Amino acid sequence: MALPANLANGDLINETWVDAVVDTITPTAWTAVTFQNGWSNLVGLCQYRKVGDMVQVRGIIKGGTSGSVAFTMPVGFRPPQTVRFPISSALGDASGLPSATVSGIDGTVTLSNTSNTGNTAVDGVQFSTVA
């Protein structure tokens, strides 16, 4: 990696620091999820990526059964504890608001109060892998 002009060439401390900063803020590539339990893409691809320690999820999916695991986040893309997010689902189950729960134990993403005949948007699901 090229050093900024204000850093001396060959300055290992500054070069290491710059590399660490760039690695922290450069997002990983968007990666398609591997669906489970009848869930599938509705529009485009359901994907995830990491920017620093924050994981972002995007996509509109369909099928599956409310309360079932839709996909599993890989190691390195899991929260340290279970987190729950509101999501959008057409014709959601009247028993509660549609939500996505990401397990801090095994990385499973469970969608609840959704409709298997409508669409479910997981856009905006974002969580930290460290806090």
Phi, psi and omega in degrees: 000139179281138178278149173300154185301331183279001177253140181290136175300141178082002179279095187300322181297312180293321180296318178296318179297314179299315179300319180295319180294314180298317179297328182287323186260351180276119180292151170287167176292150173295134182236132179290140177285161173253112186286156176226162169055038174084359177286149179204169178290143172256308180231124180063208181245141169278124187221165175222159174205169178234133174241109187064237178257009181259128176263135177242141178236141177219151175144161175236122187237171182213173175080201179065170180249136177307134181090001181259160176288127179269322178195172182235131176283138180286163175305139183094345180237028183244146177285157179289340175217161183296135179233152182230140183229144170288142177227178179248132178216127176294137178056043180300157177300131183292352184280355179173176179283142177299139180212158173242131177244125179252117182285130175282349182273307185236002176079006180291142177248110182255130179255127183238153179057044179245171178248133178281353177256350179253195178250155180230123180261124176255011176302139177092352175291121182213135181207160180271148176268359182236338182217000000 
